Amino acid sequence: MILTSVDNHLGRIRLDRPKALHALNLEMCEAMLSALEAWRDDLSVHAILIDHAEGRGFCAGGDIRMIADSSAGDGAAARAFFATEYRLNHRLFTYAKPTIAVMDGVTMGGGVGISQPCKVRIATDNTRFAMPETAIGLFPDVGGGWYLSRLPGRIGQYLALTGARLDGSEMLALGLATHLVPAGALDDIKRAIAANPLATGTILADHATTPGEAAILTQRAAIDRLFASDDFEEILSALEADGSDWASTQLATLRQRSPLSCKVSLKLLLDGATMPTFEDEMRQEYAVVTRIVQRPDIVEGVRAVIVDKDHAPKWDPATPAAVTDHMIDRIFAPLGEDDEWQPH
């Protein structure tokens, strides 16, 4: 499920689980950590490149079915997965050697978590980026509280709540991608990088494509105005009062999302904007996710979206008003010393 190799002076990590759009499981995260550790002090490896072996997606997220099955029980397997996945996210964020992610195709959830920490983040005309977790009772984790809270204006809050998808041009405009290249040029680009990893910037500049219009920026004023509050009910009220077609579409989307997940997401980004370090961010996200997987929404969300596909989840709590501040405070409370997440 993970292919690793050294191509000249380039360490290669290739996701190879095409039937699941390369969604990450525990074994894949452990294999990636092992490769990164092996190459950390290997002087013959100058840079690391992460991509996918085949299929139309870079990485569609995490092993959601396993997480839901575990959540229906004691949650132990889900906690073990998240602890390891977050170590991988942190390892990439702090890795000393240059890291390159090729986000060709679907890049969602866990795929965001392994690409955003990389120094070089390549998007293509095929790239579709999203953090759609509120639709299944989760929240934009894997560092989402850090990355989304640092986007311009209230775009991060909009993406976190709605799960809206971005294309490569939009990612480049927002800084989520550092380069935009044609998908058809990727094989040549990878060969050139393998031949001289230290020339990656020049190679990508030589293959850069002119970005199209960043459609999300045409809605920037509306996003900043209508998603201005960190109170979920106030956002819903603003969208309802606006009455425009765009606002009505966002309102309809948010009414389908888990109210608990939406409130957790807003709190996550509020805290994430001033989080001292990425390690602190991952420690908090782990505390939050251990509570979320013990609640019913993840099981119901996966049932509605992935298993039965009726897209009619029955959330618990069912309404934003029923998600109390006390409930959110308990979800965000730090774990005890024996249970809290550690980077190693």
Summary of the structure (lengths in Angstrom):
residues: 344
radius of gyration: 19.6
end to end distance: 22.9
largest distance: 60.2
contacts: 1218
relative contact order: 0.13
helix: 53%
strand: 12%
